[in-house]
Amino acid sequence: IQPNRMNFNGIRIAADEETAVQAAASGTVIFSAHLKDYGETIIIKHEDNYATVYTHLGTRTIREDARVRRGDRIAFLGKAGEREEPYLYFEIRHNNKARNPLFFLP
């Protein structure tokens, strides 16, 4: 295990390349950039110390400090690697601890 490396505590959601990625809830974008080992990444801060993390994106369409509403398009999917099929890695964090996203999704 390498220090300062995020753990994988979310879910992979397979979808076609160029599929639109939407914000899971309203909030403020606190990170929108390329992140080593995770590719294009967006992190949105929500109420009550929640955050959502979206990685392995193809194209980000939102900038840091932007306000988003649930359902707003924030990115499009791309390929995570040359050999992998496109997917979204999605994580929900509460007080900076990963929570199982399946407990929050409809």
N, C-alpha and C positions, 0 to 999 in steps of 0.2 A: 504494500500500500504506500502510495506517495503522499507526503504531507501536502496540505493546502489543495487537495483534490476533492471535488464534490463526489459524493456517493450516488449510485444509481438507486433512487428511491421512488421512482415514478412508474409510469406505464408507457409502452410504445403503442402508438395508434397508426396502423398502416393505412396509407391512402395514396392516390395517384400523385405523380409529380405535378406541381402547379396548383394543387388543391388549396383553396383559401383557408387560412387558420384564423379563428375568431377568438376574441377575448372571452374567457369563461365567466368573468364578472367585471363590474365597473371598478375602475381604480386609476392609478397613475403609473406610467412606465418608469421604472427606476433603473433599467438596464436595457440597452438595445445596441448590440455590437457582436463582433466575432469573439468567441470564447474558445481557447485551446481545448481540444478533445471533444467539444460540443458543437462546434460550428456556429452558424448564425443563431443568436440566442436573444430572447426577450424575457424580462422579468417584470411582472406587474404587481404593485403593492395595492392591497385591498383593505377594507375596514377590518377592525378587530385583530390586527397583526397577522393577517393572512397574506400570502403571496402566491402567484402562479408562475411557473417556469416553463418556457417553451423552447426546446432546442432542436438542432438538426434541421433548421429552416433553410429554405432556398433563398428567398428574398424577404427582407424585413420591410414593412411599409409604414412603420411608426417609429418615431424618435423618442429618446429619453425625455422625461418631464411632460410628455403628452398625456392628456386625460382621455380615457377610453370608457366606453359603455359596454355592457355585456352584449356580445354578438358583433361588435365592431371588428372589421378585418384588420389584422395586425401583421400578417405575413402570408407567404405562399410556401408550400413544401418544396423541397428539393431532395437530391440524393445525399445521404449521410456519408457515403463513400463510393468509390467507383464501382464496387461489386454489390453494394447493398441496394435494396429497393427503398423508395422513399418512405419515411415514417416521421411522425412527430413524437418526440419524447416530451411527456407532460408530467409535471410535478406540482403538488399543492403543499405549501409549507405554512405552518402556524407557529408563531414565535420562533421562526427559523428552524423548525424541526419538520421533517418530511411526514406527511400524512398519506394514507392510502387514498388515491384519487377516486377509486371505485366507490367509496363511501359518500362522495360528494356529487358524482355524476348522476344525471337522471336515468 
